[in-house]
């Protein structure tokens, strides 16, 4: 992400092949203050094209809440700890939220 265009707060999504991996990725990010929290959801069914074949797999989603300032480190952490060749890492701006929650998010990630 371009630092000049990075929103102050982000929701970052990844998927993992199993619950254990999802929990490890989530815990690591929160322990390192790369995210204020991470929610694990699953199992979900993913259908996608990979190496010219249609694949269907069971995965677990992890949704992180973080700041734009911590995004690059969070993405690097996900990629380093992920078993996939090309892990999903999608960041969506948080355009509004309660002042108290966003202040907590910033505080937990060292942004304030």
C-alpha positions, 0 to 999 in steps of 0.5 A: 500500500502507498503510505500517502494513500493509506487510511488510518484504520484497516480491516485486513482479511486472510484465509488459512487451511485449518483452524490451528494455522488461523489461530497461530496467525491471529495470535502472533499479530495481536501479540506483536501489536500488528493488529488490535484484534483478530477474529477467526471465522470458519470453516468456510468453503473456497472455490478458486482457480489455481494452476489451471484447475478449479479447486474447492477447499475448506478454509478458516478466515481471519479478520484483523483490525489494524492501522494503516501505519501497521499494515506493511508489517502485518502483511509481512507477518502473514506472508512469513507465517503462512503455508500458502504460496500466495496467501490472500491478504486484502485490506479494506479501509475502515471509513467510520467507527465509534470514537472509543473503538478506533481510539482503542485500536490505535492504542493497541497497535501503538498508533497513539 
